[in-house]
Amino acid sequence: MSHSHADVLVVGLGPAGAAAAAVAAALGLSVLAVERRAEIGVPVQCAEWIPAPLGAYAQADGVSAQKILGMRTCLPSGAVFRSEARGLMIDRARFDQALAATAERAGARLALSTRLAGLDPGACAARIAGLRSEREIRFRWLIAADGPHSSVAHALGLKPLETVHARQYTVALNERDQDTSIWLSGDYPGGYAWLFPKGSVANIGLGVDKRFARDLKRPLDALHRRLVEEGRVRPGIMSRTGGMIPVGGLRERLVVGSVLLVGDAAGLTHPVSGAGIAAAVISGERAGEAVAQAARGAPEVALAAFEEDVRDQFETTLARAVVRRKELERCWGRDLAQRDDVHRRGWIAFPEYFAEGPSIP
Ligand SMILES: Cc1cc2nc3c(=O)[nH]c(=O)nc-3n(C[C@H](O)[C@H](O)[C@H](O)COP(=O)(O)OP(=O)(O)OC[C@H]3O[C@@H](n4cnc5c(N)ncnc54)[C@H](O)[C@@H]3O)c2cc1C
């Protein structure tokens, strides 16, 4: 088995890993980023919405698909509440590829079809496996950007993250739209259903907590049928996808020895909305800066500052969302799950979500 060395080994080239690799390489470190997929971002496992401030990362050709102005939230009674939610629909594969290209231009080495196959954190050594060979990499720091089922976290003995399961179809729209639609109901326990318009098509999908509902296909087919009957979308399904979304909030530790956890691997996805691209990019960049600072001296201080900064930025928001999820957990499978007031308390668009005071009955 051959051996090599990098200052920074990045595992996973989603938005978090690519952002980390780009910054660490731009700040002068030698970076090797490994990605088990053969093509970055493919297959897409995403509804493809990003908040407006992340538009700065969606400038490459073909990344931005359309603007989103608002969100229509549909409650169990049929009441609809519109709120402003400015953002963009993106081509997620191209978004991830553009971030990875930035990392490569900054000097990072990218290895596709290459996975982390073993880790000895104490020795700062990893075994990586390509299609034909395995090799050992010695690193000074490892950035774990390997998503909701992080194999790095597993190798470190960290707890698996709580997740919801999501399933999604891409369908043709009858009329273009500039708002996303969200459905809250007892039919989607632990999650919600969505329609995100993207030019002439839309991503329709849903997420549920498998402890409360095992079947995702039937409710998604029912949503699709209803949207066809209402004349919003066409019957054919153009593509199907799905995936896991971490919903348990931030991990207890974001730094373990020389390993920094970022993005979904760190539990940074919003436990109520499921949005995680922005947090992935921000935490990835911050990790890239932290390892560059660590290389200049006082590594413990640099890594502790990374953890503190990420917590300062995200912990309050994520902790509130975890509380709201727990409140809703008591309602699934009961009449309460069809009450508008219960969902207003549990969904980010409503003032009740941010109110202090007694929880859902
Ligand atoms: C159906 C669905 C819809 C979503 N919609 C949205 C949305 O509209 N907006 C939003 O903001 N968020 C959305 N999310 C969440 C969002 O996709 C994630 O938060 C985001 O991808 C996190 O980025 P990441 O870089 O941390 O992880 P990922 O994007 O998951 O990247 C991790 C990478 O690591 C690689 N990897 C894993 N293990 C290894 C290994 N052992 N070796 C090498 N490589 C490895 C994987 O192949 C992957 O490419 C959605 C998620 C799902 C499942």
The ligand as an SDF file (V2000), in Angstrom:
LIG
                    3D

 53 58  0  0  0  0  0  0  0  0999 V2000
  -34.3320   15.1220   -0.1740 C   0  0  0  0  0  0  0  0  0  0  0  0
  -33.5290   16.2460    0.4280 C   0  0  0  0  0  0  0  0  0  0  0  0
  -33.8590   17.5650    0.1210 C   0  0  0  0  0  0  0  0  0  0  0  0
  -33.1090   18.6200    0.6620 C   0  0  0  0  0  0  0  0  0  0  0  0
  -33.4060   19.9030    0.2690 N   0  0  0  0  0  0  0  0  0  0  0  0
  -32.6550   20.9360    0.7340 C   0  0  0  0  0  0  0  0  0  0  0  0
  -32.8930   22.2650    0.2630 C   0  0  0  0  0  0  0  0  0  0  0  0
  -33.7470   22.5240   -0.5860 O   0  0  0  0  0  0  0  0  0  0  0  0
  -32.1210   23.2610    0.7760 N   0  0  0  0  0  0  0  0  0  0  0  0
  -31.1510   23.0220    1.7250 C   0  0  0  0  0  0  0  0  0  0  0  0
  -30.4900   23.9800    2.1890 O   0  0  0  0  0  0  0  0  0  0  0  0
  -30.9010   21.7630    2.1580 N   0  0  0  0  0  0  0  0  0  0  0  0
  -31.6010   20.7180    1.6670 C   0  0  0  0  0  0  0  0  0  0  0  0
  -31.3160   19.4370    2.0710 N   0  0  0  0  0  0  0  0  0  0  0  0
  -30.1800   19.2270    2.9990 C   0  0  0  0  0  0  0  0  0  0  0  0
  -28.8750   19.4040    2.2510 C   0  0  0  0  0  0  0  0  0  0  0  0
  -28.8620   18.6180    1.0860 O   0  0  0  0  0  0  0  0  0  0  0  0
  -27.6920   19.0470    3.1680 C   0  0  0  0  0  0  0  0  0  0  0  0
  -27.8140   19.7660    4.3620 O   0  0  0  0  0  0  0  0  0  0  0  0
  -26.3470   19.3510    2.4940 C   0  0  0  0  0  0  0  0  0  0  0  0
  -26.1400   18.5300    1.3700 O   0  0  0  0  0  0  0  0  0  0  0  0
  -25.2090   19.1760    3.4850 C   0  0  0  0  0  0  0  0  0  0  0  0
  -23.9780   19.3040    2.8210 O   0  0  0  0  0  0  0  0  0  0  0  0
  -22.7020   18.4640    3.3010 P   0  0  0  0  0  0  0  0  0  0  0  0
  -21.5950   18.8840    2.4280 O   0  0  0  0  0  0  0  0  0  0  0  0
  -22.5710   18.5810    4.7660 O   0  0  0  0  0  0  0  0  0  0  0  0
  -23.0980   16.9430    3.0470 O   0  0  0  0  0  0  0  0  0  0  0  0
  -23.4330   16.1840    1.6780 P   0  0  0  0  0  0  0  0  0  0  0  0
  -23.9660   17.1280    0.6710 O   0  0  0  0  0  0  0  0  0  0  0  0
  -24.2610   15.0090    2.0800 O   0  0  0  0  0  0  0  0  0  0  0  0
  -22.0260   15.6990    1.1640 O   0  0  0  0  0  0  0  0  0  0  0  0
  -21.3540   14.6350    1.7910 C   0  0  0  0  0  0  0  0  0  0  0  0
  -20.4740   13.9790    0.7470 C   0  0  0  0  0  0  0  0  0  0  0  0
  -19.6340   13.0250    1.3860 O   0  0  0  0  0  0  0  0  0  0  0  0
  -19.5130   11.8880    0.5610 C   0  0  0  0  0  0  0  0  0  0  0  0
  -19.1270   10.7760    1.4200 N   0  0  0  0  0  0  0  0  0  0  0  0
  -19.8530   10.1630    2.3810 C   0  0  0  0  0  0  0  0  0  0  0  0
  -19.1320    9.1950    2.9720 N   0  0  0  0  0  0  0  0  0  0  0  0
  -17.9070    9.2040    2.3700 C   0  0  0  0  0  0  0  0  0  0  0  0
  -16.7190    8.4170    2.5410 C   0  0  0  0  0  0  0  0  0  0  0  0
  -16.6360    7.4490    3.4760 N   0  0  0  0  0  0  0  0  0  0  0  0
  -15.6770    8.6970    1.7460 N   0  0  0  0  0  0  0  0  0  0  0  0
  -15.7300    9.6510    0.8010 C   0  0  0  0  0  0  0  0  0  0  0  0
  -16.8220   10.4140    0.6000 N   0  0  0  0  0  0  0  0  0  0  0  0
  -17.9020   10.1920    1.3830 C   0  0  0  0  0  0  0  0  0  0  0  0
  -20.9090   11.7350   -0.0540 C   0  0  0  0  0  0  0  0  0  0  0  0
  -20.8720   10.9930   -1.2490 O   0  0  0  0  0  0  0  0  0  0  0  0
  -21.2860   13.2000   -0.2920 C   0  0  0  0  0  0  0  0  0  0  0  0
  -20.9530   13.6600   -1.5740 O   0  0  0  0  0  0  0  0  0  0  0  0
  -32.0400   18.3460    1.5520 C   0  0  0  0  0  0  0  0  0  0  0  0
  -31.7150   17.0230    1.8720 C   0  0  0  0  0  0  0  0  0  0  0  0
  -32.4410   15.9850    1.3110 C   0  0  0  0  0  0  0  0  0  0  0  0
  -32.0500   14.5610    1.6450 C   0  0  0  0  0  0  0  0  0  0  0  0
  1  2  1  0
  2  3  1  0
  2 52  2  0
  3  4  2  0
  4  5  1  0
  4 50  1  0
  5  6  2  0
  6  7  1  0
  6 13  1  0
  7  8  2  0
  7  9  1  0
  9 10  1  0
 10 11  2  0
 10 12  1  0
 12 13  2  0
 13 14  1  0
 14 15  1  0
 14 50  1  0
 15 16  1  0
 16 17  1  0
 16 18  1  0
 18 19  1  0
 18 20  1  0
 20 21  1  0
 20 22  1  0
 22 23  1  0
 23 24  1  0
 24 25  2  0
 24 26  1  0
 24 27  1  0
 27 28  1  0
 28 29  2  0
 28 30  1  0
 28 31  1  0
 31 32  1  0
 32 33  1  0
 33 34  1  0
 33 48  1  0
 34 35  1  0
 35 36  1  0
 35 46  1  0
 36 37  1  0
 36 45  1  0
 37 38  2  0
 38 39  1  0
 39 40  1  0
 39 45  2  0
 40 41  1  0
 40 42  2  0
 42 43  1  0
 43 44  2  0
 44 45  1  0
 46 47  1  0
 46 48  1  0
 48 49  1  0
 50 51  2  0
 51 52  1  0
 52 53  1  0
M  END
$$$$
